[in-house]
Amino acid sequence: MSITYHHPHLIFTYYCVVPHPDDERILLVQSGDTYSLPSFSPEEHHFGVVDHINRTMAGQYGVDGAVLRCLGDEYADNGEEVYRYYVMDILSPLTPLRDDVQWVDVSQLSQNAIPEVQRAFIAKWREIRQQPDERRAPWTQPGWYAEARSVLRDFADRMDMHSMGRVEQVRAWSRSSVLRIKTDKGYLYLKAVPSVFNSEARLTRIFSLRYPPHIPRVLAVSSDKHWMLMAGHEGELLSSVKDITVWERALKRYAKLQMDLEKSARALMNMGVPDRHVDLLASQVEQLATELPSDLTEEEQDQFRRNVRLLRSMCYELMDYNVPITLLHGDFWPGNLAIRPDDQEPIFFDWSDSAVTHPFFDLPFFLDDIEDMLPGVPNLRQRLRDAYLSQWTRYETPGRLRNMYRICRVIGPLHYALTYHTYVLPNIAPDMRWEMAAMLPLMIRKVLIEFDRYQAAEQ
């Protein structure tokens, strides 16, 4: 399964910085007296989805390589073109190159021989390479992919899974590195995450044993390296399913899983799942108000600061209800659920952002853009909300559950904003924070929008 991200109104050109493994030369394409980084125009536009880059570079330029990371974007003045830059690692002995492709020491070229922006991104990579940062993901370093590829192949052999093709580099960004190989027994995946998400491997393995129909099967875990090896699973992503009854069933199943884990909350925290109780959330709001991102307008910042006291009060109000603290998925959107073809039951994956906190914080996030996925369904949001809330009536009446959800529409995005502000972004190397920096102002804006709606409904 894969998700294709495509922006039809933008023209993307990808440029690849491919350093020579033994010296300071860079792979360049020559045209007369000028040079350029190898480039192509992709159909896939998510910066973290990378295997198509490896395949294109092999086919067009004879490079057997793997993406280390995306260096960033450059937008054209017309606002319609995006130039994106990647750096790659050479994986095998160099093959003969095209006549117009050469290894060149950029410092030996005149300033005008290579475009200034390309020279700047080459210099950026060299600066990053010379300034180690322990927060930088290990898969951004040369040699990591070759080791992980060998681990994946060796494990497939030990499991008597005969490989049927090359190892694919599915994802490479600051949140994770995902590799997979097709075998005669289905796909085998290797997922690595940064230390800030180090509970995901252990959590997913335990869940795969406790809830085998609903969690990917984890075959092995390396706690030190934050790796896990998983068997692939069949199924269509929920985001592509048009039958609302399947969506309702998935939400009910998720609520039952959360309720089943209520008594395990302490055990989950002991194994490393973050404790982000609502009272802790309330205590962090004032600090966030003093460090709001500059992407917010002055009006947005003022609005947030004016309402800090009321936001804290809403946090404490949630604690007056009887719904228990339990596990929150933390990245619960329809692209992180698959539906099994045999019985239409859900499979939940990507537990990296999970935490022990209020269980309802996921639902507002889940319902974002829901009309685009299920167009034309009457009372869509109400139906899905009620399907989820209907499972919690052992704790509160339906009316009180709906009131609680109204509060969570405000405090849920506040939880996500504080997660990024306090935990995620500080644990990512500064040169890679751009990948997720937009999440913080996005979630704060959601807080402000939902807070205004809540206040209007109260009047």
C-alpha positions as CSV (number, residue, x, y, z in Angstrom):
1,M,0.0,0.0,0.0
2,S,1.1,3.5,-0.7
3,I,-0.2,7.0,-0.7
4,T,0.5,9.3,-3.6
5,Y,0.9,12.9,-2.9
6,H,0.4,15.0,-6.0
7,H,0.0,18.8,-6.4
8,P,-1.4,19.2,-9.9
9,H,-1.1,23.0,-9.9
10,L,2.7,22.9,-9.2
11,I,5.5,21.9,-11.4
12,F,8.2,20.0,-9.4
13,T,11.8,19.5,-10.5
14,Y,14.0,17.3,-8.2
15,Y,17.8,17.8,-8.1
16,C,20.1,15.2,-6.5
17,V,23.4,15.9,-4.8
18,V,25.4,12.7,-5.3
19,P,28.8,12.9,-3.5
20,H,31.6,10.6,-4.7
21,P,32.2,8.0,-1.9
22,D,36.0,8.6,-1.9
23,D,36.6,12.3,-2.4
24,E,34.9,15.7,-2.7
25,R,33.6,15.4,-6.2
26,I,29.9,15.7,-7.0
27,L,28.0,14.0,-9.9
28,L,27.1,16.7,-12.5
29,V,25.5,16.7,-15.9
30,Q,27.5,18.7,-18.5
31,S,26.0,20.7,-21.3
32,G,28.7,22.7,-23.2
33,D,30.5,24.9,-20.6
34,T,27.8,24.6,-18.0
35,Y,26.9,22.0,-15.4
36,S,23.9,21.0,-13.4
37,L,22.9,18.5,-10.7
38,P,21.1,15.4,-12.1
39,S,17.4,16.2,-12.2
40,F,14.0,14.9,-13.2
41,S,10.3,15.8,-12.8
42,P,8.4,13.4,-10.5
43,E,4.8,12.4,-10.3
44,E,5.0,11.8,-6.5
45,H,5.4,15.0,-4.6
46,H,5.7,14.1,-0.9
47,F,9.3,14.9,0.1
48,G,9.6,11.9,2.4
49,V,8.5,9.3,-0.3
50,V,11.8,8.4,-2.0
51,D,12.0,5.1,-3.8
52,H,10.9,6.6,-7.1
53,I,14.0,8.9,-6.8
54,N,16.3,5.9,-6.4
55,R,14.7,4.1,-9.4
56,T,14.8,7.2,-11.6
57,M,18.5,8.0,-10.8
58,A,19.4,4.4,-11.6
59,G,17.5,4.4,-14.9
60,Q,18.5,7.8,-16.1
61,Y,22.0,8.3,-14.6
62,G,23.3,4.8,-13.8
63,V,23.4,5.6,-10.0
64,D,22.8,2.7,-7.6
65,G,22.0,4.9,-4.6
66,A,19.7,5.6,-1.7
67,V,18.3,8.9,-0.5
68,L,19.9,10.2,2.7
69,R,17.5,13.2,3.1
70,C,15.7,16.1,1.5
71,L,17.7,19.3,1.8
72,G,14.8,21.6,1.1
73,D,12.7,23.4,-1.5
74,E,13.2,26.5,-3.6
75,Y,10.2,28.2,-5.1
76,A,10.3,30.0,-8.4
77,D,9.2,33.6,-8.5
78,N,6.1,32.7,-10.5
79,G,4.8,30.5,-7.6
80,E,4.1,27.7,-9.9
81,E,7.4,25.8,-9.9
82,V,9.2,24.1,-7.0
83,Y,12.8,23.0,-7.1
84,R,13.5,20.3,-4.5
85,Y,16.9,19.0,-3.5
86,Y,18.0,15.6,-2.2
87,V,21.3,14.1,-1.2
88,M,22.1,10.5,-2.0
89,D,24.4,7.7,-0.9
90,I,26.2,5.5,-3.4
91,L,25.5,1.9,-2.6
92,S,27.6,-0.2,-5.0
93,P,30.7,0.2,-7.2
94,L,30.2,2.9,-9.7
95,T,28.8,1.8,-13.1
96,P,29.8,3.4,-16.4
97,L,28.0,6.8,-16.6
98,R,26.5,8.6,-19.6
99,D,28.8,10.6,-21.7
100,D,27.4,13.9,-20.3
101,V,27.6,12.8,-16.6
102,Q,30.8,13.4,-14.8
103,W,32.3,13.5,-11.3
104,V,33.4,17.1,-10.8
105,D,35.0,19.1,-8.0
106,V,32.6,22.0,-7.8
107,S,35.3,24.2,-6.2
108,Q,37.2,24.0,-9.5
109,L,34.4,25.4,-11.6
110,S,33.8,29.1,-12.3
111,Q,30.9,30.7,-10.4
112,N,28.8,30.8,-13.5
113,A,29.4,27.2,-14.5
114,I,26.7,25.8,-12.2
115,P,23.5,27.6,-11.1
116,E,24.0,29.6,-7.8
117,V,21.1,27.9,-6.0
118,Q,22.5,24.4,-6.8
119,R,25.9,25.4,-5.6
120,A,24.3,26.7,-2.4
121,F,22.6,23.3,-1.7
122,I,25.8,21.5,-2.3
123,A,27.5,23.8,0.2
124,K,24.6,23.2,2.6
125,W,25.1,19.4,2.5
126,R,28.9,19.8,3.1
127,E,28.2,22.1,6.1
128,I,25.7,19.6,7.5
129,R,28.1,16.7,7.1
130,Q,30.9,18.6,8.9
131,Q,28.6,19.5,11.9
132,P,27.4,16.3,13.6
133,D,24.2,16.5,15.7
134,E,23.1,13.6,17.7
135,R,19.5,14.6,17.1
136,R,20.0,14.0,13.4
137,A,18.4,10.7,12.2
138,P,21.0,7.9,11.7
139,W,19.5,7.1,8.3
140,T,20.7,10.5,7.0
141,Q,24.3,9.2,7.3
142,P,26.2,7.4,4.5
143,G,26.3,3.6,5.0
144,W,23.1,3.3,7.1
145,Y,20.9,2.2,4.2
146,A,23.4,-0.5,3.1
147,E,23.4,-1.9,6.6
148,A,19.6,-1.8,6.9
149,R,19.2,-3.4,3.5
150,S,21.4,-6.3,4.5
151,V,19.5,-6.7,7.8
152,L,16.2,-6.9,5.9
153,R,17.6,-9.5,3.4
154,D,19.2,-11.6,6.1
155,F,16.1,-11.6,8.2
156,A,14.0,-12.7,5.2
157,D,16.4,-15.6,4.6
158,R,16.2,-16.7,8.3
159,M,12.4,-16.6,8.2
160,D,12.5,-18.7,5.0
161,M,11.0,-15.8,3.0
162,H,12.5,-15.9,-0.4
163,S,13.0,-12.4,-1.8
164,M,11.5,-11.5,-5.2
165,G,13.1,-8.2,-6.0
166,R,15.1,-5.3,-4.8
167,V,14.8,-3.6,-1.4
168,E,12.7,-0.6,-1.7
169,Q,13.3,2.6,0.3
170,V,9.7,3.6,1.0
171,R,10.3,6.6,3.3
172,A,13.2,8.7,4.4
173,W,12.5,11.8,6.5
174,S,13.1,13.0,10.1
175,R,10.1,10.9,11.4
176,S,11.2,7.6,10.1
177,S,12.9,5.4,7.5
178,V,10.9,2.6,6.0
179,L,12.3,-0.2,3.8
180,R,10.5,-3.2,2.4
181,I,11.2,-6.2,0.2
182,K,8.7,-8.4,-1.6
183,T,9.0,-12.1,-0.8
184,D,7.1,-15.3,-1.7
185,K,5.2,-14.8,1.6
186,G,4.3,-11.2,1.2
187,Y,6.1,-8.0,2.0
188,L,8.6,-7.7,4.8
189,Y,9.1,-4.2,6.3
190,L,11.9,-2.6,8.3
191,K,10.9,0.6,10.1
192,A,13.3,2.8,12.0
193,V,12.3,5.9,14.1
194,P,14.2,8.6,16.0
195,S,14.7,8.3,19.7
196,V,11.8,10.7,20.4
197,F,9.5,7.9,19.1
198,N,11.4,5.1,20.7
199,S,8.3,3.5,22.3
200,E,6.7,2.7,18.9
201,A,8.6,-0.6,18.3
202,R,7.9,-2.1,21.7
203,L,4.3,-0.9,21.7
204,T,3.5,-2.2,18.3
205,R,5.1,-5.6,19.1
206,I,3.0,-6.0,22.3
207,F,-0.2,-4.9,20.4
208,S,0.5,-7.3,17.6
209,L,0.4,-10.1,20.2
210,R,-2.6,-8.7,22.2
211,Y,-4.7,-7.6,19.2
212,P,-3.5,-9.7,16.3
213,P,-6.3,-9.1,13.9
214,H,-6.0,-5.3,14.2
215,I,-2.2,-4.6,14.4
216,P,0.6,-5.4,11.9
217,R,2.5,-8.5,12.8
218,V,5.9,-7.6,14.3
219,L,8.5,-10.2,13.8
220,A,11.5,-8.6,15.5
221,V,12.5,-5.5,17.4
222,S,15.8,-3.8,18.0
223,S,15.3,-1.5,21.0
224,D,18.8,0.0,20.8
225,K,18.4,1.0,17.2
226,H,14.6,1.8,17.4
227,W,14.0,-0.7,14.5
228,M,11.2,-3.2,14.0
229,L,10.7,-5.8,11.3
230,M,7.0,-6.3,10.3
231,A,5.1,-8.6,8.0
232,G,3.1,-6.7,5.4
233,H,-0.7,-6.9,5.5
234,E,-3.4,-6.8,2.9
235,G,-6.1,-4.2,2.8
236,E,-7.2,-0.9,1.4
237,L,-6.5,2.3,3.3
238,L,-9.6,3.6,5.0
239,S,-9.1,7.0,3.3
240,S,-10.0,5.2,0.0
241,V,-13.1,3.4,1.3
242,K,-16.4,4.9,0.4
243,D,-18.7,2.8,2.6
244,I,-19.5,4.9,5.7
245,T,-20.4,1.7,7.7
246,V,-16.8,0.6,7.4
247,W,-15.7,3.9,8.9
248,E,-18.2,3.6,11.7
249,R,-17.0,0.0,12.5
250,A,-13.4,1.2,12.5
251,L,-14.1,4.0,15.0
252,K,-16.0,1.6,17.3
253,R,-13.2,-0.9,17.2
254,Y,-10.7,1.9,18.0
255,A,-12.8,3.0,21.0
256,K,-13.0,-0.6,22.3
257,L,-9.2,-0.9,22.0
258,Q,-8.7,2.3,24.0
259,M,-11.1,1.2,26.7
260,D,-9.4,-2.2,26.9
261,L,-6.1,-0.4,27.6
262,E,-7.5,1.8,30.4
263,K,-6.1,-0.5,33.1
264,S,-2.8,-0.8,31.3
265,A,-2.1,3.0,31.3
266,R,0.6,2.7,34.0
267,A,2.2,-0.3,32.3
268,L,2.3,1.6,29.0
269,M,4.0,4.6,30.6
270,N,6.5,2.2,32.3
271,M,7.5,0.9,28.9
272,G,8.2,4.4,27.6
273,V,4.9,5.6,26.2
274,P,4.8,9.3,27.1
275,D,2.6,10.5,30.0
276,R,0.8,13.6,28.7
277,H,-2.1,13.8,31.2
278,V,-4.5,16.7,30.8
279,D,-3.2,18.4,33.9
280,L,0.3,18.4,32.4
281,L,-1.2,19.8,29.2
282,A,-2.8,22.6,31.3
283,S,0.6,23.4,32.9
284,Q,2.3,23.8,29.6
285,V,0.0,26.3,27.9
286,E,1.5,29.5,29.4
287,Q,5.0,28.4,28.3
288,L,3.7,27.8,24.7
289,A,2.1,31.3,24.8
290,T,5.6,32.9,25.4
291,E,7.2,30.9,22.5
292,L,4.6,31.0,19.7
293,P,6.0,30.5,16.2
294,S,6.6,33.5,14.0
295,D,4.5,31.9,11.3
296,L,1.4,33.1,13.2
297,T,0.2,36.6,12.6
298,E,0.4,39.1,15.5
299,E,-3.4,39.0,15.7
300,E,-3.3,35.2,16.0
301,Q,-0.6,35.3,18.7
302,D,-2.5,38.0,20.6
303,Q,-5.7,35.9,20.4
304,F,-4.0,32.8,21.8
305,R,-2.3,34.7,24.7
306,R,-5.6,36.4,25.6
307,N,-7.3,33.0,26.0
308,V,-4.6,31.1,27.9
309,R,-6.6,31.2,31.2
310,L,-9.7,29.9,29.4
311,L,-7.8,27.2,27.6
312,R,-6.4,26.0,30.9
313,S,-9.9,26.1,32.4
314,M,-11.2,23.9,29.6
315,C,-8.4,21.4,30.3
316,Y,-9.4,21.1,34.0
317,E,-13.1,20.9,32.9
318,L,-12.3,17.7,31.0
319,M,-11.0,16.2,34.3
320,D,-14.4,16.5,35.8
321,Y,-15.8,13.8,33.5
322,N,-15.5,10.0,34.2
323,V,-14.0,9.0,30.9
324,P,-10.6,7.5,31.9
325,I,-7.1,8.4,30.7
326,T,-5.8,5.8,28.3
327,L,-3.8,5.4,25.1
328,L,-4.1,7.9,22.3
329,H,-2.8,6.9,18.9
330,G,-1.6,10.5,18.2
331,D,-1.6,10.3,14.4
332,F,-5.0,8.9,13.9
333,W,-6.1,9.8,10.4
334,P,-7.7,7.6,7.8
335,G,-4.4,7.0,6.0
336,N,-3.1,5.2,9.1
337,L,-5.8,2.6,9.0
338,A,-6.2,-0.3,6.6
339,I,-9.3,-2.4,6.1
340,R,-8.9,-6.1,5.8
341,P,-10.5,-7.4,2.6
342,D,-11.9,-10.6,4.1
343,D,-13.9,-9.2,7.0
344,Q,-13.7,-5.4,6.6
345,E,-12.1,-5.1,10.0
346,P,-9.5,-2.3,10.7
347,I,-5.8,-2.6,11.0
348,F,-4.2,0.3,13.0
349,F,-0.5,1.2,12.4
350,D,2.0,4.0,12.8
351,W,1.9,4.4,16.6
352,S,4.9,6.7,16.9
353,D,3.0,9.7,18.3
354,S,1.1,7.7,20.9
355,A,0.7,8.9,24.5
356,V,-1.3,8.3,27.6
357,T,-3.8,11.1,27.8
358,H,-7.5,11.9,27.1
359,P,-8.8,9.3,24.5
360,F,-11.0,11.8,22.6
361,F,-8.2,14.0,21.3
362,D,-7.8,11.8,18.2
363,L,-11.3,12.2,16.8
364,P,-11.2,15.9,15.7
365,F,-8.0,15.2,13.9
366,F,-9.5,12.1,12.3
367,L,-12.5,14.1,11.0
368,D,-10.4,16.8,9.3
369,D,-11.2,17.0,5.6
370,I,-13.6,14.1,6.0
371,E,-16.1,15.5,3.4
372,D,-13.3,15.2,0.8
373,M,-13.0,11.4,1.6
374,L,-16.7,10.7,1.9
375,P,-18.5,13.2,-0.3
376,G,-22.3,13.4,-0.3
377,V,-22.9,11.5,2.9
378,P,-25.7,13.2,4.9
379,N,-24.8,14.1,8.6
380,L,-21.4,12.7,8.0
381,R,-19.5,14.2,10.9
382,Q,-22.4,13.6,13.3
383,R,-22.6,9.9,12.3
384,L,-18.9,9.2,12.7
385,R,-18.8,11.2,16.0
386,D,-21.7,9.3,17.4
387,A,-20.3,5.9,16.3
388,Y,-17.2,6.6,18.3
389,L,-18.9,8.1,21.4
390,S,-21.5,5.4,21.5
391,Q,-18.9,3.0,22.8
392,W,-18.2,5.2,25.9
393,T,-21.6,5.2,27.5
394,R,-20.5,3.0,30.3
395,Y,-18.7,6.1,31.7
396,E,-21.0,9.0,30.8
397,T,-24.4,9.7,29.3
398,P,-24.6,10.5,25.6
399,G,-25.3,14.2,26.3
400,R,-22.2,14.5,28.6
401,L,-20.1,12.6,26.1
402,R,-21.1,15.1,23.3
403,N,-20.3,18.0,25.7
404,M,-16.9,16.5,26.4
405,Y,-16.2,16.1,22.7
406,R,-17.0,19.8,22.1
407,I,-14.3,20.6,24.6
408,C,-11.9,18.1,22.9
409,R,-12.4,19.8,19.6
410,V,-10.5,22.7,21.2
411,I,-8.1,20.9,23.5
412,G,-7.3,18.1,21.1
413,P,-5.3,20.3,18.7
414,L,-3.8,22.0,21.7
415,H,-2.5,18.6,22.7
416,Y,-0.9,18.2,19.3
417,A,0.5,21.7,19.3
418,L,2.2,21.1,22.7
419,T,3.5,17.7,21.5
420,Y,5.3,19.3,18.7
421,H,6.4,22.3,20.7
422,T,7.7,20.5,23.8
423,Y,8.7,17.1,22.6
424,V,9.0,16.6,18.8
425,L,10.7,19.7,17.4
426,P,13.3,20.1,20.1
427,N,14.4,16.5,19.5
428,I,15.0,17.0,15.8
429,A,18.2,18.5,14.5
430,P,17.7,22.2,13.6
431,D,18.5,21.6,9.9
432,M,15.7,19.1,9.6
433,R,13.0,20.8,11.6
434,W,11.6,22.5,8.5
435,E,10.0,19.1,7.6
436,M,7.5,19.3,10.5
437,A,7.7,22.9,11.6
438,A,4.4,23.7,9.9
439,M,2.5,21.4,12.3
440,L,2.9,23.8,15.2
441,P,1.2,26.9,13.7
442,L,-1.3,24.6,12.0
443,M,-2.5,23.1,15.3
444,I,-2.5,26.5,17.0
445,R,-4.7,27.9,14.3
446,K,-7.1,24.9,14.8
447,V,-7.2,25.7,18.5
448,L,-8.2,29.3,17.7
449,I,-10.8,28.3,15.2
450,E,-12.4,25.7,17.4
451,F,-12.2,28.0,20.5
452,D,-14.2,30.7,18.6
453,R,-16.8,28.1,17.7
454,Y,-17.0,26.8,21.2
455,Q,-17.4,30.4,22.6
456,A,-20.1,31.2,20.0
457,A,-22.1,28.1,20.9
458,E,-21.9,29.0,24.6
459,Q,-23.4,32.4,24.1
